[in-house]
Amino acid sequence: MRTEDETLENNWQALLDVLAILVGKRPKDLNAVLFLVGVQELGKGIQTFDKEEKQNLMHIALCRILSKAGYYELTGIDQDGWPHWKPTQQLPHLNLDEQEYLLKKYILDYFADEQIIT
């Protein structure tokens, strides 16, 4: 494993530890972290979401995280308080490992920007 990969993985594990303290349960995977980002971005706090809403929260999270790299732009908030995004450029074609690496990197940046981690 390259040093950069090791650093990312160490930082990812540290983030999961912080999230375990904040939410009372360690996220089990990338999707669980995306869900938490979506809940944070929705700004309505912890509540029960149906399956479609959970998928929408993960979409919000992906858009928000990838917006920093210029892939999405916030277009507004609907009457129910849900943010809406539009794609601004084509995402690169990546294999699954590359996708996971990129998402973890941007998620770590997101939590640093939100001052949840340093």
Order of alpha helices (4+ residues) and beta strands (2+ residues): alpha-alpha-alpha-beta-beta-alpha
